[in-house]
Amino acid sequence: MTNLHISQYALEQWLCQMVSSKIKVFAPVHDGEKIDFRLLSSGDEVAAGYVQTTQSAKRFAFPKAERLFSYRKEGKDVTLQERNLNDFPEIVLWKVRPCDAVGFGPLTGIFNWDYKDNLYNARRAKMALVSFSCTQCDESCFCTSVHGGPGNTEASDIQVTELPDQSALVEVLTTKGRALVERFMKEPVPADGIDKSAYLASVPVRFQLEQLHEKLEGAFDSSIWKQQSERCLGCGACAFVCPTCACFDIQEDARGSSGSRIRCWDSCGFSLFTQHTSGHNPRPTQSTRWRQRILHKFSYMPDRINETGCTGCGRCSRACPVDMNIVEHLMSITNHG
């Protein structure tokens, strides 16, 4: 790892150099009242002074909808046309938060658990993550409760910490990150003993992750799921903004003798997600679907792929139309019985 100390102007020029290259750079920008990632063009202003983007960064490796393959039928013959994995562009995600960057760990575990998903892996391989540490937080943030933090560098290729004196600490963490510095940064200066922890947001630990995991092991038939889910609408907003949710459906887009197979986001909170063709639904109530969401993230995923399915970004609580606060629910489970 290499630490560099650069001016705010040099930081902006470094970004401009990348935007002017053949690399596609996506960064948070204002979109009305929302802040979301958008492809940058010369002159675009990157958002500042915010806690979190509305949407997570997961769609750059796991798009909302993508064509898996196309086919054409001629008589009894079927011709398949698969995606060209070399067509995916090189991209840089600029100013992702640490909780977004670390979310690609669980996603990678899911898409490589029992089958290596070539589309996901090809997109992820072409992606470089430049995270910005968090100097502010809000009441929905709980990254420290899931072993993260406002300056967590896990999964980032570079992390930038903006300093009060209009300069920045740049931590170069991987080979990808080093390449971005060597290609686009002019006259980098080694950092001299800068302690970024003094400038990070203070995010209190709200619960102990290990204790939560232990409680969940015997909680399948608990009454707590009905209590917690009584307000849930099953709208799926929490899953769609989450950086680690990877539920998907596969749809057939058929037109006569040709068509495509499309993978699109889905949610285990939807009533039809587990609906069988017979009409039977093993998760017939919102309480059983809420139970699945919590157990999947905090019990099944840690046991199966050694990854927690939550980064503490707080988006689900911010997006919920009926104010279901996941931190309150997780604290309740930890303290239950």
C-alpha positions as CSV (number, residue, x, y, z in Angstrom):
1,M,0.0,0.0,0.0
2,T,1.2,3.5,-0.9
3,N,-0.1,6.7,0.8
4,L,0.0,10.0,-1.1
5,H,-0.8,13.6,-0.1
6,I,-2.2,15.8,-2.8
7,S,-4.0,19.1,-3.1
8,Q,-7.7,19.4,-3.7
9,Y,-6.8,20.9,-7.1
10,A,-4.6,17.9,-7.9
11,L,-7.4,15.6,-6.9
12,E,-9.8,17.4,-9.3
13,Q,-7.2,17.3,-12.1
14,W,-6.6,13.6,-11.6
15,L,-10.4,13.0,-12.1
16,C,-10.4,15.2,-15.1
17,Q,-7.6,13.2,-16.7
18,M,-9.5,10.0,-16.2
19,V,-12.8,11.5,-17.6
20,S,-10.9,12.7,-20.7
21,S,-9.5,9.2,-21.4
22,K,-11.2,6.2,-22.8
23,I,-12.2,5.0,-19.4
24,K,-15.8,5.5,-18.4
25,V,-16.0,7.3,-15.1
26,F,-19.2,7.1,-13.0
27,A,-19.5,9.4,-10.0
28,P,-22.3,10.8,-7.7
29,V,-24.1,13.8,-9.1
30,H,-27.2,15.7,-8.1
31,D,-30.4,14.5,-9.8
32,G,-33.1,16.8,-8.3
33,E,-33.2,15.9,-4.7
34,K,-31.4,12.6,-5.2
35,I,-27.7,11.9,-5.6
36,D,-26.9,9.0,-7.9
37,F,-24.1,7.7,-10.0
38,R,-23.9,9.0,-13.5
39,L,-21.4,8.8,-16.4
40,L,-19.2,11.9,-16.1
41,S,-18.5,14.2,-19.0
42,S,-16.0,17.1,-19.0
43,G,-17.4,19.9,-16.8
44,D,-19.8,17.8,-14.7
45,E,-19.7,18.6,-11.0
46,V,-19.4,15.7,-8.6
47,A,-21.7,15.9,-5.6
48,A,-20.3,17.0,-2.3
49,G,-21.5,17.2,1.3
50,Y,-23.7,14.2,1.3
51,V,-23.8,11.0,3.4
52,Q,-24.9,8.4,0.7
53,T,-26.1,8.0,-2.8
54,T,-29.8,7.0,-3.2
55,Q,-28.8,3.8,-5.2
56,S,-25.9,1.5,-4.5
57,A,-23.1,0.8,-6.9
58,K,-24.0,-2.8,-7.4
59,R,-25.7,-2.3,-10.8
60,F,-22.3,-1.8,-12.5
61,A,-21.5,-5.5,-11.9
62,F,-25.1,-6.8,-11.6
63,P,-27.3,-4.6,-13.8
64,K,-31.0,-4.1,-13.2
65,A,-31.7,-6.0,-16.4
66,E,-29.3,-7.7,-18.7
67,R,-29.4,-10.1,-21.7
68,L,-27.9,-13.4,-20.8
69,F,-28.0,-14.7,-24.4
70,S,-30.1,-14.5,-27.6
71,Y,-31.4,-17.4,-29.8
72,R,-32.9,-18.0,-33.2
73,K,-34.8,-21.1,-34.3
74,E,-34.7,-22.3,-37.9
75,G,-36.7,-25.5,-38.2
76,K,-35.3,-27.9,-35.7
77,D,-32.0,-26.0,-35.3
78,V,-31.4,-23.4,-32.6
79,T,-28.6,-21.0,-32.8
80,L,-27.4,-19.3,-29.5
81,Q,-25.6,-16.0,-29.4
82,E,-23.9,-15.4,-26.0
83,R,-22.6,-12.1,-24.7
84,N,-19.1,-11.2,-25.7
85,L,-17.3,-10.8,-22.4
86,N,-14.6,-8.6,-24.0
87,D,-17.2,-6.0,-24.9
88,F,-17.5,-4.7,-21.4
89,P,-15.8,-1.3,-21.0
90,E,-13.2,-0.4,-18.4
91,I,-14.9,1.7,-15.8
92,V,-13.9,3.7,-12.7
93,L,-16.4,4.2,-9.9
94,W,-15.4,7.5,-8.3
95,K,-16.4,8.5,-4.8
96,V,-18.1,5.3,-3.8
97,R,-18.5,5.0,0.0
98,P,-16.6,2.3,1.8
99,C,-19.9,0.5,2.5
100,D,-20.6,0.3,-1.2
101,A,-17.1,-0.9,-2.1
102,V,-17.2,-3.7,0.5
103,G,-20.6,-4.7,-0.9
104,F,-18.9,-6.3,-3.9
105,G,-17.4,-8.9,-1.5
106,P,-20.8,-10.6,-0.7
107,L,-21.9,-10.1,-4.4
108,T,-18.8,-11.9,-5.6
109,G,-19.4,-14.7,-3.1
110,I,-23.0,-15.1,-4.3
111,F,-22.2,-15.1,-8.0
112,N,-19.3,-17.6,-7.5
113,W,-20.8,-19.9,-4.8
114,D,-21.9,-23.0,-6.7
115,Y,-21.4,-21.6,-10.3
116,K,-19.0,-19.0,-11.6
117,D,-21.2,-16.3,-13.3
118,N,-19.1,-15.1,-16.2
119,L,-21.1,-12.0,-16.8
120,Y,-20.7,-10.7,-13.3
121,N,-17.1,-11.6,-13.1
122,A,-16.2,-10.0,-16.4
123,R,-17.9,-6.7,-15.4
124,R,-16.3,-6.8,-12.0
125,A,-12.8,-7.4,-13.5
126,K,-13.1,-4.3,-15.6
127,M,-14.1,-2.1,-12.6
128,A,-11.9,0.0,-10.4
129,L,-13.2,1.4,-7.1
130,V,-12.1,4.7,-5.8
131,S,-13.8,5.1,-2.5
132,F,-14.0,8.2,-0.4
133,S,-14.0,7.8,3.3
134,C,-16.9,9.2,5.3
135,T,-16.4,12.4,7.2
136,Q,-20.1,12.6,8.1
137,C,-22.9,10.1,8.8
138,D,-26.6,10.0,9.8
139,E,-28.8,8.0,12.2
140,S,-29.2,5.2,9.5
141,C,-25.5,4.4,9.3
142,F,-24.3,1.3,11.1
143,C,-21.2,0.1,9.3
144,T,-19.3,-0.4,12.5
145,S,-21.8,-2.9,13.7
146,V,-21.1,-5.2,10.7
147,H,-17.3,-5.0,11.0
148,G,-17.0,-2.1,8.6
149,G,-16.2,1.6,9.2
150,P,-16.1,5.0,7.7
151,G,-12.5,4.5,6.6
152,N,-12.7,0.8,5.7
153,T,-10.5,0.1,2.7
154,E,-11.7,-3.4,2.0
155,A,-12.5,-4.0,-1.7
156,S,-11.4,-0.5,-2.6
157,D,-8.6,0.0,-5.2
158,I,-7.9,3.5,-3.9
159,Q,-9.3,5.3,-0.9
160,V,-9.4,9.1,-0.7
161,T,-9.8,11.0,2.5
162,E,-10.5,14.7,2.1
163,L,-8.8,16.9,4.7
164,P,-9.9,20.2,6.2
165,D,-6.9,22.1,4.7
166,Q,-8.2,21.5,1.1
167,S,-5.9,18.6,0.5
168,A,-6.4,14.8,0.4
169,L,-4.9,11.6,1.6
170,V,-4.8,9.0,-1.2
171,E,-4.3,5.4,-0.2
172,V,-3.3,3.2,-3.2
173,L,-4.3,-0.3,-2.2
174,T,-4.2,-2.6,-5.3
175,T,-2.5,-3.0,-8.7
176,K,-5.6,-1.5,-10.3
177,G,-5.2,1.6,-8.1
178,R,-1.6,1.9,-8.8
179,A,-2.3,1.9,-12.5
180,L,-4.7,4.8,-12.2
181,V,-2.2,6.8,-10.3
182,E,0.6,6.1,-12.7
183,R,-1.5,6.9,-15.8
184,F,-3.4,10.0,-14.7
185,M,-1.9,11.6,-11.5
186,K,0.7,14.2,-12.0
187,E,3.6,14.4,-9.6
188,P,2.2,12.5,-6.6
189,V,3.8,13.3,-3.2
190,P,4.2,10.6,-0.6
191,A,2.1,11.2,2.5
192,D,4.0,11.9,5.7
193,G,2.4,10.4,8.8
194,I,-1.2,11.5,8.2
195,D,-3.7,9.8,10.5
196,K,-7.0,9.8,8.7
197,S,-8.9,8.5,11.7
198,A,-9.0,12.0,13.1
199,Y,-11.1,13.1,10.2
200,L,-13.6,10.3,10.0
201,A,-17.2,10.2,11.0
202,S,-18.1,8.7,14.4
203,V,-20.4,5.8,13.8
204,P,-21.5,4.1,17.1
205,V,-21.6,0.3,17.3
206,R,-25.3,-0.6,17.8
207,F,-25.1,-4.4,18.2
208,Q,-22.6,-7.2,18.2
209,L,-22.6,-9.1,15.0
210,E,-21.5,-12.4,16.6
211,Q,-24.2,-12.2,19.2
212,L,-26.8,-11.5,16.5
213,H,-25.7,-14.6,14.5
214,E,-26.0,-16.8,17.6
215,K,-29.5,-15.5,18.3
216,L,-30.6,-16.2,14.8
217,E,-29.5,-19.8,14.9
218,G,-32.6,-20.6,17.1
219,A,-35.0,-17.9,16.0
220,F,-36.6,-19.6,12.9
221,D,-39.9,-20.1,14.8
222,S,-39.7,-16.9,16.8
223,S,-42.7,-14.6,17.2
224,I,-40.5,-11.7,16.5
225,W,-40.8,-12.0,12.7
226,K,-44.6,-11.3,12.9
227,Q,-44.0,-8.3,15.2
228,Q,-41.3,-6.8,13.0
229,S,-43.1,-7.3,9.7
230,E,-46.5,-5.9,10.6
231,R,-45.8,-2.6,8.7
232,C,-44.0,-4.2,5.8
233,L,-45.7,-3.6,2.4
234,G,-43.5,-6.0,0.4
235,C,-42.6,-3.3,-2.0
236,G,-39.0,-4.4,-2.5
237,A,-37.5,-0.9,-2.1
238,C,-35.0,-2.2,0.5
239,A,-33.7,-4.9,-1.9
240,F,-33.4,-2.6,-4.8
241,V,-31.2,0.0,-3.0
242,C,-29.2,-2.6,-1.1
243,P,-25.5,-3.0,-2.2
244,T,-25.6,-6.8,-1.5
245,C,-29.1,-8.1,-2.5
246,A,-28.7,-10.4,-5.5
247,C,-32.2,-11.9,-6.0
248,F,-33.1,-12.1,-9.6
249,D,-35.7,-13.5,-12.0
250,I,-35.1,-14.7,-15.5
251,Q,-37.6,-13.7,-18.2
252,E,-38.1,-14.9,-21.8
253,D,-38.3,-12.1,-24.4
254,A,-39.6,-14.3,-27.3
255,R,-40.6,-12.8,-30.7
256,G,-41.6,-15.5,-33.2
257,S,-38.6,-17.6,-34.0
258,S,-36.1,-15.5,-32.0
259,G,-35.7,-14.1,-28.6
260,S,-33.5,-13.4,-25.6
261,R,-33.2,-14.5,-22.0
262,I,-33.2,-11.6,-19.6
263,R,-32.0,-11.5,-16.0
264,C,-33.6,-8.8,-13.9
265,W,-33.6,-7.8,-10.3
266,D,-36.2,-9.4,-8.0
267,S,-36.8,-9.5,-4.2
268,C,-37.5,-12.2,-1.7
269,G,-39.9,-9.7,-0.1
270,F,-42.3,-10.0,-3.1
271,S,-45.3,-12.3,-2.5
272,L,-44.7,-14.1,-5.8
273,F,-41.0,-14.7,-5.3
274,T,-41.4,-18.3,-4.0
275,Q,-44.8,-19.0,-5.6
276,H,-44.8,-22.5,-7.1
277,T,-46.6,-23.4,-10.4
278,S,-48.9,-25.6,-8.3
279,G,-50.0,-22.5,-6.4
280,H,-48.2,-23.4,-3.2
281,N,-46.1,-20.7,-1.6
282,P,-43.6,-21.8,1.1
283,R,-43.4,-18.2,2.3
284,P,-47.1,-17.2,2.2
285,T,-47.0,-14.3,4.6
286,Q,-44.9,-11.1,4.9
287,S,-43.5,-12.3,8.2
288,T,-42.0,-15.4,6.6
289,R,-40.5,-13.3,3.8
290,W,-39.1,-10.8,6.3
291,R,-37.6,-13.7,8.2
292,Q,-35.9,-14.9,5.1
293,R,-34.4,-11.5,4.4
294,I,-32.8,-11.2,7.8
295,L,-31.7,-14.9,8.1
296,H,-30.3,-14.8,4.6
297,K,-28.1,-11.8,5.3
298,F,-27.0,-12.5,8.8
299,S,-27.1,-16.3,9.1
300,Y,-27.2,-18.2,5.8
301,M,-24.6,-16.1,3.9
302,P,-22.1,-16.1,6.7
303,D,-22.4,-19.8,7.1
304,R,-22.4,-20.5,3.3
305,I,-19.9,-18.0,1.8
306,N,-18.3,-16.5,4.9
307,E,-19.7,-13.1,4.1
308,T,-22.3,-11.0,5.9
309,G,-25.0,-9.8,3.5
310,C,-25.2,-6.3,4.9
311,T,-22.7,-3.4,4.9
312,G,-24.5,-1.1,7.2
313,C,-25.1,1.5,4.6
314,G,-28.6,2.2,6.0
315,R,-30.2,2.7,2.5
316,C,-33.0,0.2,3.3
317,S,-34.1,2.3,6.3
318,R,-33.9,5.5,4.3
319,A,-35.9,4.1,1.4
320,C,-38.6,2.3,3.4
321,P,-42.0,4.0,2.9
322,V,-43.3,2.8,6.2
323,D,-40.1,3.5,8.2
324,M,-39.0,0.0,9.0
325,N,-35.6,0.6,10.5
326,I,-33.3,-2.4,10.1
327,V,-31.0,-1.3,12.9
328,E,-33.8,-1.2,15.4
329,H,-35.0,-4.7,14.3
330,L,-31.5,-6.2,14.5
331,M,-31.0,-4.7,18.0
332,S,-34.4,-6.1,19.0
333,I,-33.3,-9.6,17.8
334,T,-30.1,-9.4,19.7
335,N,-31.9,-8.4,22.9
336,H,-34.8,-10.9,22.4
337,G,-35.3,-13.7,24.8
